[in-house]
Amino acid sequence: MERSSILSYTKEELSKKIEPAFRVKQIYNWIYCQYANSYDEMKNLPKIIRTDLENNYVLNPLKLLKKESSSDGSIKYLFILNDGYTIETVLLPMKKELIKNGEIIRHTRYTVCISSQVGCKIGCSFCLTAKEGFKRNLTTGEIIAQVLEIKKDNSIAKNRRVNIVFMGMGEPLDNLESVVKAVKIFSDPDGLGISTRRQTISTSGLSKQIEKLGKMELGVLLAISLHAVDDELREKLMPINKAYNIKSIINAVKAFPIDARKRVMFEYLVMKNINDDIKNAKKLVKLLHGIKVKVNLIYFNPYNGSKFKRPSCDSVIAFQKYLLDHGVLCTIRESKGLDISAACGQLKEKTKKELENDNS
């Protein structure tokens, strides 16, 4: 019988399997606070429990296969899962360490962009991940392990929180059960202690799943990958729009519970001569009227074989200015990792080709 990862279990679930219950807190402490790499390291556990854990639960469901570091501090990770599939995860430094009079007064602040599936069903025409098709959902443990391994690799202390964005490979709401469970484990104060307010779920717009997520009232932030302002263009870019059109997405967003201090994020991937003109900006302002939103403009990161191109700085700045002038909070995401395999799926594809060349 194949062993499941212990990272897939909440404390409540483990308490039904491991006795006495206080041992579960000790296990959580070893895994999420002391970053144990083996059960043998958990010396305050009786040997019989350590043996039982070894026989029944995989501690780490993934391993680092390759990573690329950018001059801007971002790091792209390629992890290999126990069945041989690979996924990508990205570490993004958002604010640099601040030192004054020899003392650290602000630690580096990070965002970890994590995957939720191997491949993706959505089939967006601009996405490299979509070209490999869908293989399977990630388990909760495989989702958790991405953040845990990145914290270990970068010596990010247990009390240093990171922001998490479910925005890597795959559609998070297409793997809702595992993603929701991961949110709860991430936020457990005995584990990584990452508040749900630091967790953002990005979706291509599965409106029915947005409604389900909203009813759970987890306190997570919501980001919508919009990328187009009318159904005609969006269906060309994102075939999922045929099932979940823009109107259904907007209705679901309006019903989604958001902290009064927060906003719904709308991600808008800007592509040259596709959606980067003021005409589209005007439509976007009208579309988002009455919703407490923040629009994040993202430069398209080109990759070999893509028919889409990176827009000019002038067009993106003009787009932003129009939104700001008309009362829509709008930022331009700083492009990171342009000197490495930045586009989603690019490091995976690059490594695959390298392995094929080595074997030929």
N, C-alpha and C positions, 0 to 999 in steps of 0.2 A: 504494500500500500504506500503510495507516494506521500511523503511528509509535507504538510503545509507550513508556511512560514509563521513563526510566533509573532511577527510584526502585523499579521492580519487580525490579531485578536485584541479586543478591548479588555480593560482590567476586569470588567464584570464577566466577560466570557471566560477568561482564564481562571477566575475565582471558582468557577463551576468544575474546572478540570484539575486544579492544583490546590492542595490543602497542606497546611492551614492557609487561609486567605491572605494573611500578612506577607506571605512569601511572594505573592504577585507584585506587591509594591516594591519589594527588593529586586525582583527580576526587571521591572520597569526601570528602576534606578540604574541598574547595571547597563541596560540597553540604551536608554535615551539620555542619561546624564553622565555615565562613566564610559560610554562608547565601547563596551565590551565586544570583542571580536570572536569570543568562544564562550561556551558554558563553563569551561574549566576555570575561567577567570572569576567566576561568581563565587568566591571563597566562603561567603557567609551563608551559602545554601548547603544543606546536607548533600553528601555525595549521591544518595539515592534519588534526590530531586534532579540533580545535574544530569545524572544518567538517563532519567526519564525524559528530560527535556531534549537531550541529544538524540534519543531514540525516536521521539515523536514530532519534533519541530525543527525545521530549518531555521537557523538564526538569520542568515542573510540570503535573500532570494535573487541577488544580482551581484555581478562583479564588474569592476572597471575594465573596459577593453581599450579605450583610448580617450585622450582629452587634448584639447587645443586651447592655449591661452592667448588672449588678445592684448595688445599694447594698452588698451583702455581698462584692463583689469577683469574683463568678463572671461568666463571659462566655459567651453562647450564640452560636455561629457557624453561619451558613448558607453552605455552599460550593456552587458550581455546577461540575459536571463538564464535560468537553469535549463530551459528547453532549447537554448541556442538562438532565440530571437534577440534582437537588439533594439534599444530605445535611446532617445536623447534627452538630456537635461541640461539646463543652463544656469550658471551662477552670474548674477548681475550686481556689481557694486553700485549702489545708488547714491550714497554720500560717503566721502572719504573720511578717514580717521582725522580727528582734530586734536592737535597737541599744543598746549600752552604752558610755558614755564616748565617744560619737561614732563608734564602730566597729561595723560589722555583725558580730555574732557568730553570727547564723543568718539565712540568706536565706529568703525566702518559699518554702514548699514547695507544689508544685502536683500536682494529678491531672488528667489529660486523659482525657475519656470519648469514645471514638471509635466511629464507625459501621463496619460491615462489609458492609452490603448497601444497595441502594436499595430501600426498602420492606422487607417481611418476609413470609415464608410462614406463620409460626406462628399468627397470627390471635387473639392474646390480646384478650379482650373489653374490657379496661380500657385498652388501648394505642391512642393516636391514630395511630401509624405503621401499625398493622395495617389501618386503614381505607382506605389507598391501595393495598393489595395489594403484591405483589412485582413488581419490575421487573427487577433483575439483581444479580449479585454485584459487589462492588467488586474491582478489581484490587489486587495488593499495593501498587503505587505510589500508588493513591488512598487506601489505608489509611495508608501512611507519610506522605504529604503533609499529612494533617490535623495530625499532631503537629509536623511541620516548620514549617508555616505559623503555628501558634499560638506556637511558640517565637520565630519571627521577629517576629510582631506584638506580642509582649509583651517583646521584648528580653531573653529568657531566654538567658543566655550558654551557650556550648557545653559548659562544664564543670558546668553546673547541671542535674542530673538531674530528671526528672519521673516520676511514677507514671502508668502507662497502664492503663486499664480498657476492655476490649472490651465495652462496654455501651451503645452508642448505638443507632442504627437497625440493625435486622436481627439475625439469629441467627448469632453467630460460627462455631459448629460446623457450620452449614449451608454455610459457605464456608471449610472447614477448610484446604484447600491454600494459599489466599492468606493466611489468618490466620497459619498456622504459618510461612510464609516471612517475613511481616512481623515476627513475633516475633524471628526470627533476624537480620533486618536491623536492627531496633531495638537489639538487644543487641551488635551488632558494635562492638568497641572503636575501630575506625577511623571509625565513624559517630557515631550518637547515644550509643552506649555505655550504653544503659539496660538494666540487668541483668534477666534473666528473672524474678528475684525481685521486681522492681518492676512486673511485668506480670500482670494478672489477666484471665482469660477468663471471662466470665459467660455462662451458657447456660440456656435454658429447660428443659433436661433431656434432651437427645438422648443417651440412655445408651450406644448403640453408638459414637457419636462421642466420648463421654467416655472410653470404653475405648481407642479408637484414639489419642487425645491422650495418655492416660496411658502407653501403650507407647512413645511417642516420648521420654519423659523429658526434656522441655525445661526443667523447673524452674519453669514458670509456676505461678501460684496459680489456684485454681479457685473460682468462685462459682456457686451454683445459685439460679436464680430459682424459688423454691418457691411461695410465696403462698397455699398451702392445705395442710391436713394430712390430707385424705382424697381419694380419687379422684373421688368424686361432685362435690364442690365444685370441685376442680381442673379437671375436664373442662368445667365451665361457664365457668370463667375462662380456661382454656388448653386448647383442643381438642387440642393435641399430646399431652396426657396419655392420649388413647385409644391412641396408638401407643407411648408411653413412660410407663408408669404410675409411681407413686411408688416402688413396690418395686424396679423395674428401675433407677431413679435411685439409690436408696440403695445397691444392690449395686455399681453402677459407681463410686460415690463411695468406698466402702470399699476398692476395689481401686486407687484413684488414688494415685500416689506423691506424697507431700507432705513437704517438708523438716520435720525433727523440731521446728524452732522455729516452724512455721507451722500454720495451721488451714484447713480448708475453710470457705468463707463460704457461709451460706445467707441469701439475700435474701428478706425477707418484707414484701411491700407491704401495709400495713394499711389496710383500707377499712371505713368505718363500717357497723356492723350486718351485715357480711359475714363477717369473719374476725378481729374485734378483741376477742373475749371470752375469759375465762379458760378456758372449755371447750376452745377451740382451742389455748390455751397449754399445757394439760395434754397434749393429743394430740401437740403438737410436741415436748415433752420426751421422751415415750415413743418417738416416731419416730426421734429423733436419738441415742438411748441407744447408747453404745459407739463413737461417732464423735468424733474431735477436731474440734470445730466452733466457729464463731463465728456467731451469728445477728445479722443487721443488720435492724432494724426500720425501715421506710421509710414516711413519711406519704404517702398518695396525693395527688398534685398534681392538683386538678380542672381540667377544661377544658370549654369550651362544648359542650353536647350529651352529656356523659358522664352515665351513670346512677349512677355511683359517687360517693361523697362522702368528704371528708377526715375521719378519725376525730378524736375529742377527745384532747387531751393526756393527760387522766386515764386514758383507756382504754389508751393506748399505754404509759404509765408503769407501769400495773398489770400489763400483759402482760410488760413487761421484768422487773419485780420478781419475778414468778412464775418466769420462766426462771432468773434469777440465784439465787433461793432454792433452786432445784432443780439447781444445778451446771452450768447452761448459760451460757457466756459470751455476753453479749448487749449490743449497743449500739443506740442510736437515732440514725439518720443525721440530722444537722442539715439542716433544709430550707434549700435555697439557691435563689436566683433566683425567689422568689415574686412579685417586682415586675416580672419579665420573663416571656417565653414559656418557662416552666420545663419543662413536660411534654414528653416526647420526641415530636417531630413537630409541636409547637405553632408554633414559629417558621416552619417550612416551610409549614404550612397558612395561617398569618396572612399571610405574604408572597405566597402564591398568590392569596389573595382580594384583596389590595391591587393586584396586577398586573391581575387580572380587572376590578376597578373602574376602574383607570386606562385600560384598553382599551375600556371600555363607553361 
